[in-house]
């Protein structure tokens, strides 16, 4: 679940240099991809145990 952003977090992000903003976004996307992949593997493993 994604927590709502606080104003100071948004302000900090907007004050970052653009290359750091891009790295931050890329890091978030990679993290989400890994979480999704882990969740799918966990569900797949659970299904295999139930069959």
Phi and psi in radians as a Rosetta constraint file:
Dihedral C 1 N 2 CA 2 C 2 CIRCULARHARMONIC -1.589 0.35
Dihedral N 2 CA 2 C 2 N 3 CIRCULARHARMONIC 2.267 0.35
Dihedral C 2 N 3 CA 3 C 3 CIRCULARHARMONIC -1.454 0.35
Dihedral N 3 CA 3 C 3 N 4 CIRCULARHARMONIC 2.562 0.35
Dihedral C 3 N 4 CA 4 C 4 CIRCULARHARMONIC -1.116 0.35
Dihedral N 4 CA 4 C 4 N 5 CIRCULARHARMONIC 2.535 0.35
Dihedral C 4 N 5 CA 5 C 5 CIRCULARHARMONIC -1.349 0.35
Dihedral N 5 CA 5 C 5 N 6 CIRCULARHARMONIC 2.490 0.35
Dihedral C 5 N 6 CA 6 C 6 CIRCULARHARMONIC -1.572 0.35
Dihedral N 6 CA 6 C 6 N 7 CIRCULARHARMONIC 2.657 0.35
Dihedral C 6 N 7 CA 7 C 7 CIRCULARHARMONIC -0.963 0.35
Dihedral N 7 CA 7 C 7 N 8 CIRCULARHARMONIC -0.699 0.35
Dihedral C 7 N 8 CA 8 C 8 CIRCULARHARMONIC -1.167 0.35
Dihedral N 8 CA 8 C 8 N 9 CIRCULARHARMONIC -0.524 0.35
Dihedral C 8 N 9 CA 9 C 9 CIRCULARHARMONIC -1.199 0.35
Dihedral N 9 CA 9 C 9 N 10 CIRCULARHARMONIC -0.738 0.35
Dihedral C 9 N 10 CA 10 C 10 CIRCULARHARMONIC -1.130 0.35
Dihedral N 10 CA 10 C 10 N 11 CIRCULARHARMONIC -0.773 0.35
Dihedral C 10 N 11 CA 11 C 11 CIRCULARHARMONIC -1.069 0.35
Dihedral N 11 CA 11 C 11 N 12 CIRCULARHARMONIC -0.774 0.35
Dihedral C 11 N 12 CA 12 C 12 CIRCULARHARMONIC -1.050 0.35
Dihedral N 12 CA 12 C 12 N 13 CIRCULARHARMONIC -0.796 0.35
Dihedral C 12 N 13 CA 13 C 13 CIRCULARHARMONIC -1.054 0.35
Dihedral N 13 CA 13 C 13 N 14 CIRCULARHARMONIC -0.807 0.35
Dihedral C 13 N 14 CA 14 C 14 CIRCULARHARMONIC -1.179 0.35
Dihedral N 14 CA 14 C 14 N 15 CIRCULARHARMONIC -0.418 0.35
Dihedral C 14 N 15 CA 15 C 15 CIRCULARHARMONIC -1.507 0.35
Dihedral N 15 CA 15 C 15 N 16 CIRCULARHARMONIC -0.106 0.35
Dihedral C 15 N 16 CA 16 C 16 CIRCULARHARMONIC -1.302 0.35
Dihedral N 16 CA 16 C 16 N 17 CIRCULARHARMONIC 2.646 0.35
Dihedral C 16 N 17 CA 17 C 17 CIRCULARHARMONIC -1.059 0.35
Dihedral N 17 CA 17 C 17 N 18 CIRCULARHARMONIC 2.636 0.35
Dihedral C 17 N 18 CA 18 C 18 CIRCULARHARMONIC -1.023 0.35
Dihedral N 18 CA 18 C 18 N 19 CIRCULARHARMONIC -0.627 0.35
Dihedral C 18 N 19 CA 19 C 19 CIRCULARHARMONIC -1.163 0.35
Dihedral N 19 CA 19 C 19 N 20 CIRCULARHARMONIC -0.602 0.35
Dihedral C 19 N 20 CA 20 C 20 CIRCULARHARMONIC -1.243 0.35
Dihedral N 20 CA 20 C 20 N 21 CIRCULARHARMONIC -0.602 0.35
Dihedral C 20 N 21 CA 21 C 21 CIRCULARHARMONIC -1.080 0.35
Dihedral N 21 CA 21 C 21 N 22 CIRCULARHARMONIC -0.767 0.35
Dihedral C 21 N 22 CA 22 C 22 CIRCULARHARMONIC -1.117 0.35
Dihedral N 22 CA 22 C 22 N 23 CIRCULARHARMONIC -0.720 0.35
Dihedral C 22 N 23 CA 23 C 23 CIRCULARHARMONIC -1.119 0.35
Dihedral N 23 CA 23 C 23 N 24 CIRCULARHARMONIC -0.694 0.35
Dihedral C 23 N 24 CA 24 C 24 CIRCULARHARMONIC -1.083 0.35
Dihedral N 24 CA 24 C 24 N 25 CIRCULARHARMONIC -0.828 0.35
Dihedral C 24 N 25 CA 25 C 25 CIRCULARHARMONIC -1.103 0.35
Dihedral N 25 CA 25 C 25 N 26 CIRCULARHARMONIC -0.773 0.35
Dihedral C 25 N 26 CA 26 C 26 CIRCULARHARMONIC -1.051 0.35
Dihedral N 26 CA 26 C 26 N 27 CIRCULARHARMONIC -0.757 0.35
Dihedral C 26 N 27 CA 27 C 27 CIRCULARHARMONIC -1.066 0.35
Dihedral N 27 CA 27 C 27 N 28 CIRCULARHARMONIC -0.726 0.35
Dihedral C 27 N 28 CA 28 C 28 CIRCULARHARMONIC -1.113 0.35
Dihedral N 28 CA 28 C 28 N 29 CIRCULARHARMONIC -0.729 0.35
Dihedral C 28 N 29 CA 29 C 29 CIRCULARHARMONIC -1.141 0.35
Dihedral N 29 CA 29 C 29 N 30 CIRCULARHARMONIC -0.747 0.35
Dihedral C 29 N 30 CA 30 C 30 CIRCULARHARMONIC -1.100 0.35
Dihedral N 30 CA 30 C 30 N 31 CIRCULARHARMONIC -0.774 0.35
Dihedral C 30 N 31 CA 31 C 31 CIRCULARHARMONIC -1.043 0.35
Dihedral N 31 CA 31 C 31 N 32 CIRCULARHARMONIC -0.779 0.35
Dihedral C 31 N 32 CA 32 C 32 CIRCULARHARMONIC -1.123 0.35
Dihedral N 32 CA 32 C 32 N 33 CIRCULARHARMONIC -0.715 0.35
Dihedral C 32 N 33 CA 33 C 33 CIRCULARHARMONIC -1.058 0.35
Dihedral N 33 CA 33 C 33 N 34 CIRCULARHARMONIC -0.780 0.35
Dihedral C 33 N 34 CA 34 C 34 CIRCULARHARMONIC -1.147 0.35
Dihedral N 34 CA 34 C 34 N 35 CIRCULARHARMONIC -0.697 0.35
Dihedral C 34 N 35 CA 35 C 35 CIRCULARHARMONIC -1.104 0.35
Dihedral N 35 CA 35 C 35 N 36 CIRCULARHARMONIC -0.751 0.35
Dihedral C 35 N 36 CA 36 C 36 CIRCULARHARMONIC -1.102 0.35
Dihedral N 36 CA 36 C 36 N 37 CIRCULARHARMONIC -0.759 0.35
Dihedral C 36 N 37 CA 37 C 37 CIRCULARHARMONIC -1.102 0.35
Dihedral N 37 CA 37 C 37 N 38 CIRCULARHARMONIC -0.744 0.35
Dihedral C 37 N 38 CA 38 C 38 CIRCULARHARMONIC -1.102 0.35
Dihedral N 38 CA 38 C 38 N 39 CIRCULARHARMONIC -0.750 0.35
Dihedral C 38 N 39 CA 39 C 39 CIRCULARHARMONIC -1.116 0.35
Dihedral N 39 CA 39 C 39 N 40 CIRCULARHARMONIC -0.743 0.35
Dihedral C 39 N 40 CA 40 C 40 CIRCULARHARMONIC -1.105 0.35
Dihedral N 40 CA 40 C 40 N 41 CIRCULARHARMONIC -0.729 0.35
Dihedral C 40 N 41 CA 41 C 41 CIRCULARHARMONIC -1.137 0.35
Dihedral N 41 CA 41 C 41 N 42 CIRCULARHARMONIC -0.680 0.35
Dihedral C 41 N 42 CA 42 C 42 CIRCULARHARMONIC -1.137 0.35
Dihedral N 42 CA 42 C 42 N 43 CIRCULARHARMONIC -0.770 0.35
Dihedral C 42 N 43 CA 43 C 43 CIRCULARHARMONIC -1.146 0.35
Dihedral N 43 CA 43 C 43 N 44 CIRCULARHARMONIC -0.706 0.35
Dihedral C 43 N 44 CA 44 C 44 CIRCULARHARMONIC -1.111 0.35
Dihedral N 44 CA 44 C 44 N 45 CIRCULARHARMONIC -0.753 0.35
Dihedral C 44 N 45 CA 45 C 45 CIRCULARHARMONIC -1.097 0.35
Dihedral N 45 CA 45 C 45 N 46 CIRCULARHARMONIC -0.713 0.35
Dihedral C 45 N 46 CA 46 C 46 CIRCULARHARMONIC -1.124 0.35
Dihedral N 46 CA 46 C 46 N 47 CIRCULARHARMONIC -0.713 0.35
Dihedral C 46 N 47 CA 47 C 47 CIRCULARHARMONIC -1.128 0.35
Dihedral N 47 CA 47 C 47 N 48 CIRCULARHARMONIC -0.695 0.35
Dihedral C 47 N 48 CA 48 C 48 CIRCULARHARMONIC -1.132 0.35
Dihedral N 48 CA 48 C 48 N 49 CIRCULARHARMONIC -0.616 0.35
Dihedral C 48 N 49 CA 49 C 49 CIRCULARHARMONIC -1.243 0.35
Dihedral N 49 CA 49 C 49 N 50 CIRCULARHARMONIC -0.483 0.35
Dihedral C 49 N 50 CA 50 C 50 CIRCULARHARMONIC -1.531 0.35
Dihedral N 50 CA 50 C 50 N 51 CIRCULARHARMONIC -0.074 0.35
